[in-house]
Amino acid sequence: MLTINSPQNKKVRMMAVLIFGAFTMMLTETFFNNALPTIISQYQVSQSVAQWVSTGYQLVTGLMIPLSAWVFHRFNTKHTFISLLTIFLVGSVLGFFATNFWAMLVGRLIQAIAAGSMIPLIQNVVLMLFPAKDRGFIMGIIGLVIAFGPALGPTVGGWIIDNLGLKWLFGVLIPWVALLLIVSFFVVHNVVNVDTNQAVDWVSVMESCFGFGALLYGFSDIGNLGRIDAINGLAIVAGLVIIVAFCRRQLKIAVPLVNLQVFKNGIFNLTTVLSAISNIALLSVELVLPIYLQRVHGLSAFHAGLMLLPGAILEGLMSPIAGKLYDKYGIKNLSLVGFAIIALGSLPMLFFTPQTSLWIVAGSYAFRIVGIATVMMPTFTEGLNALPRELYVHGNAASSTVRQIAGSLGTALLMMVVAFGTQSTAGEGLSRASQLNHGYWYAFLASFIFAALGFVLSFWLKPKKSTASK
């Protein structure tokens, strides 16, 4: 068993394998973003149905995160990591051999079960193995995984689609995950005293699944129909009612699925909102922009993904730097600068047309990605550092859940806005490309508003973080 006092080389080797596993799963989060036009054509499904391979994946990962605190304390860390890799491998195999859209979607959602549990597992390991003064840099590396993986996904996925075919989005993962499985038997260790008496409230699990699932379905269906009707309206209302019931239950039961006591901490609340906004800024545009480039500018899946590659590279470079800056300077100025960069990078998107230079498109995206890398993990880490040690794991689960589900619902909301915006130009005599461009303008506007909101909220952060070890 590893502890905070274990040899550094053992901790580093274990973290390296965990991070490679997480990177693989985070990479696939946006693997299918460039695949939506291909899926629509190949399986003859609507855009709102096809986008479930992305938004559904994000939702399932978010729904799995509340279980992370229970899993972390209930099961051996090594066995948990190996189990997650195995589940992900099973999903990849099912997706590779799928013969229709729904079979492919099942494989995709099985992958998401593992992915949703992986990042909280790694973050909890960091909290157990490293003191507070060293967490900023380590969390920066994990931030690289969380953001660089999805940022790189559209480029890699686009190349695979154009050169190997849709099913190989699953196929290329199989040998790599199998290799990680073998290595993990030798270098991954337990880091927590297992409590076999830990129980989980399955009623809460069902409430969270149905509540957030209903919300996502409602937003997706509105985007598909271009209007609110009785069914999707009822789904949204039902989702909200179930989520309220879920929250009330968490406050009443002895062992809640999500310990809402963490939300009594004002700094934790604020940083959770900021982290969620940064995730919406990341995931929503990473879904919207590749589709925009294919449908409005006529690019192939690979070339659309290639436009996102400079941003992915900057993301990879910036995440560890942001962690170091957070360790040295604290969160307030870092968050203000980060959200200002996101807003400035989003601003040119409001002026995109079918004739806009692709250099401007790629540059705007890359610039805003620097801002996302600057704020995503530092705001998350600041929130955890504001909690007492006994609430670390629960705070991790709560904040990660909010961030991931916000990304899923925010993405669905932006796609709904695209549909409304496109339909609003019907009958005006515009070309199809111009109609679509108008629809995506509303999505880019929403992204800018989110960034501006994050900037304003950052003024309420404390100028210097506490450096006391916990």
N, C-alpha and C positions, 0 to 999 in steps of 0.2 A: 504493500500500500504506500502511495506517495503522499507526502505532506508538504507544508510550506517550508519545512527544514530539510527536505530531501535534496540530494545532489542536483545541481543545476543542469547537468548534461542529461540526466534521466528525464527531468521535466521538459527540457527543450525537445528531446526526441519524441516524447509522447505528444507534445503540442503540435509538432510538425505533422505527424500522422493525422491527428484530429483535424488540423487545418486543411490538409489536402483532401480529406474526406468531405469536409464542409464546402470547400471550394468547388468540388465536383457537383455537389447538390445545388449550390447557389448558381453555378454556371447554367444549369439546366432550367433555372427559374424563368429565364428569358430565351431559352433555346428555340421556343416555338413562336416567338413574336413575329419573326419574318415568315413563318410557315402559314399564317392565317389565309392569305390569298390561295396558296396551294391546297390547304385543307378544304376551303370553300369549293374550289374547282374539283378536287379529286373525290370528295365524299358528298358533294351536292348538299351542303348544309348552309344555313344563313350565317352572317357574320357574328350575330349574338350567340349562336350555338358554338361556332368555331372558337370564339374567344374564351370559352370555358377551359381550354387547354392551358391558358395563361391565368385568367382570373380565378378559375376553379382551383388551380394549383396553389395560387397565393392564399386563397381562402382556407384550404385544407392545412397548409403549413401554419396558418394563424390559429386554426382550431386545435392543432396538436400542441401548441406552445403551452397552454394552461396545464397540460398534463406533465410538463417537464419537471416541475418541482417535485411532484409525487414520484415520477420515474427516477429522478436523481437520488432521492433518499431511499427508495424502495429496492433498487436493483444495483448490483455491482457495476461500476463504471465501465470496465472492460467488456463485460457481457452486453451492456446496453449499446455500446458503440458497435460491436460486432453484429448485434441484432439489427441495428439501423442500417448498416451496410447491406445485410442480407435482404431486408425488406426492399431497399432501393434496387438491389440487383433483380429481385423477383419482378418488380414493376417494370424495369427496363426490358427484361426478357418478354413479358406479356405484351408490352408496347411494340417490340420488334416484330413479333409474330401476329400482331393484330390484323384482321382482314376487313374491319369496318371502323367507323369513327368512334362508336361507343366502346368497343373493345380497346381501342387506342387510348381513349379518355380514362378508362379504368386503370390501365397501366400507368398513365400519367399521375393519377390521383394517389396510387399506391406509392409512387416515388415521393409525392408530397408528404405522405405520412412520415417517412424517414427524414425528409428535409426539414420539416417543422420542428422536429425534436432535436436536430443536430446542433444548430447554433446555440440554443439555450444550454445544451449539455456542455459545449466548449466554454461558454461564458461562465457557467457555474464552476467548471474545473479551474479557470483562471482565478475566480474569487477564492477558491480553496488553496491554490498553490502559490499565489503571488501577493505581496503586501500592497496596500493602497497606493503607495508612492510609485510603484512600478507598473500599475495597471494601465495607465494611459497609453503607453507604447504597445503593450500586449493587445489591448483592446483596439488600438489603431491597426495592428496586423489583422485582427479578426474583422475590423471594419473593411479592410482591403478585400477580404473574402466575401463579406456581405454585399458590398457595392461593386467591386471589380468583377466578381463572377457574373452577376447580372448584366454589368456594362459590356462585358466581352461576349456574353451569350448570343446576341443578335448577329455579330460578325461570324463567329464560329458556326452557329446554326445556319446562317445564310449560305455559307460555303458548302456545308454538308447537303443542304437541300438541292442546290444547283448541281453538285457534282456526284452525290451518292444516292440521293433520294430521301423521301420523308422518313421512312422507317429507320434509317441509319442515325437519326437523332437519338434513338434508343440504342442502336447497335454498337456505336462507338464507345458507349459507356461500359458495356458488359465486361471486356477484358480488364479495363482499368480498375473497376470496382472489385473484381475478383482478386487482383493483385493487392489492393489495399486491405482486403479481408485477410490475406495470408500474413502480411506484415503486421497487422494489428494484434495478432496472437502473441507476438514477441515483444512489442514495445509499449502497448497500452496497459495501464494498471488502474486499480481502484484508487479513488481519492476520498471516499466518504465512508463512514460507518453505516452499513446497511441496516435499515429498520424494517424487518419483515412484517411488522404490525401496521405499517403505514397503509391506510385505506384511501380509496378514491370514491367520490360521490358521483355515481354514473348518471344520476338525474341531472346534475349540473352539466355533465358532458353532453347529454342529449339536448338540454336547453341551449347551450352555446352553439351546437351544430345546427339545430333548426332555426334559431334566432338569426345568426349571421348568414346562414344559407338562404333563408327567405329574403333577407335584405339584398343579397347579391343577385338572386333570381329576379327580384322586382326591378332593380336597376338595369339588368341585362335585357329583360323583356321590354322595358320602356324604350331602350335603345333600338331594339329590333323592330318594334311596331311604330316608333316615332310618336307615341302618344301614351297617356296614362289611361288604363281601362280598369274594370272591376277586379280582374285577376291580379295584375301586377300591383295595383294600389293596395289590394287586400294583403298581398304578400309582404309589402313594405310595412304596413301597419302591424300585421301579425309578427313580423320580425322584431319590430321595436317593442311590442308588448312582451314577447318571450325574453328579450334581452333584459328588460326591466325586472321580470320575474327571476331571471338568472342572477342579477345583481342583488336582489333582495334575499335570495337564498344564500348567497355567499356570506351575507352579514349575519345570518341566523344559525347556520350549521357549525358544528364544532371544528370540523376539518374542511375548510372551503377549497374548491378547486383553484380559485384565484383569491389570494388573501387581499381583500380590498382595504385592509388597514394601511397598506403602503400609501394609499391615496390621501391619507391624513397629512402627509408631508408635502408642503407647498412647492419646494424645489423639485421634488420627484414628479409632481403633477405637471409643472411647467416644462421640464426637460422631456417628459414623455410625449407631450403635445408637439414639441419642437422636433423630436426624433421621428414622430409619426409624419409630420409635414415633410421632413426631408425624404422619408421613404416614399410618400406619394409623389414627390417631385422626381424621384429616381425612377420608380417602376412605371408610372403613368406615361411619361414621355418615352421611356424605352419601349413601350408597347405602341404608342401612337405614332412616333416618328418613323419607324421602319415601314409601317403600313402607309403612312403619308407619302414617303419616298417612292414606294412601289405604285401606288394608285394615282398620285398626282404627277410625279416626275417620271414614271415609267421605268424605274430601275428594277434590276433583278433582285432576288432575295439576298444574294451575296453582296452585290454592290450597295444595296441599302444598308446592310450590316456594316460594310466597310466605312460608311460615313460616320458610324458610331465608334470606330476603332480608336481614333485620336483621343476621344473622351475616355475610353476604357484605359488607355495607357496612362493618361494623366491621373485617373482615379487610382490606379495601382501605385503611382509614385506619391500621391498626395496623402493617402490614408495613414501610413506610418508617420509622416511628417506632422499631420494634424494631431496624432496622439502625443508626439513629443511637445508640440506647441501647447497642447492642453496641460500636460504635466508641468510646463514651465510658467505659463501665463494665466491659466484658468479658463473659464468658459465664456464669460460675457463678451469680450471683444472678439473672440474667435467666432462665436455664433453670429454677432452683428456683421462681421466681414463675410462670413460664409453665406448667409441669406441675402446679403446685398449682391454678392456675385451671382447667386442663383437668379435673382430678379433681373439683373443686368443681362445675363445670358438668355433669359426668357424673352426679354423685350424685343430683340430683332425678329423673333418668331411671329410676332404680331403683324409683320410686314412681308411674310413669305408669300410668294406667288408661284405659279407653275414655271415661271421664267427665272426665279431666284437662283443665283449661282450656288452650286453644291458646296463650294468652299465656305460660303457664308452659313449654310445649313450646318455643316460639320463643325465649323468654328464656334457657332452659337451653342451647339450641344456640348462641345468639349469645355467651353468656358464655364457653363453652368454646372457641369459635373465636378469641376474643381471646388465649387461652393458646397455641393452636396457632400463631397469627401471631407470637407473642412468641418461640417457640423454633425454628421450622422452619428458617429460613434462617440465623439466627445460629449454631446448632449446626453446620450444614453449612459455613459460612464459617470457623468456628473450626478445624474439621478440616483444611480446605485450607491455612489459614495456618500450621498446625503442620508442614506438609511443605516440603521444599526445592523451589525453583522448578522444577527439572527433573522433578518428580513431580506438579506441579499438574494437568496434563491427565489423567494416570492416576488420581490421587486423585479428581478430579471424576467420571471414568467409574465407578470402583469404588463410591464413595459413592452416586452417583445410581442405579446399578443396584440396590444393596441397598435403597435407600429405595423405589424404584418397585415392585420385585418384592415387597418386604415389604407394600406397600400392596395389591397384587393378591391375594397369598395371605392376608393378614389379612382382607380383605373377604370372600373365599370362605369363610374359616374362620368368620367371624361369621354368614354366611348359613347355613352348616351348623349352627351352634349354634341359630339361629332354628328350623330344621326339627326338630331334636331336642327343643327346648323345647316347641314346639307339639304334637308327637306325644306328649310325656310326659303331657299332660292329657287324652288321649283316654279316653273312658269315664267321665269325672268329672262329666258333666252340665252342663258349662259352655257358655255361648254361644260361637259361632265367634269373635266379637270378643275374648272373654275368653281363649280358647285362644291366639289369635294374640298377644294382649298378653303372655301368659305366655312365649311363645317369644321375643319381642323383648326381654323382660326379661333373658334370658341374654346377648343381644348387648350390651345396655347395661352389664351387669355386666362383661363382658369388656373393654369400652371403659374402664370405671373402673379395672380392674386394670392395663391398659396405662399409663394416666396415672400411677397410683401407682408403677409400676415406673420410669417416666421420672423421677419426682420423686426417688426413692431413688438412682438412678444419678447424678443431677446433683450429688450431694455429692462425687463423685470428680473433678469438673471443677476446673481451676485457677481461683483467684479473680480473676486479672487476665491478660488475653491479652497476648502479645508484640506490641509496636507497631513492631518493626523492619521496615523495608521489605525485600522479597525480590525 
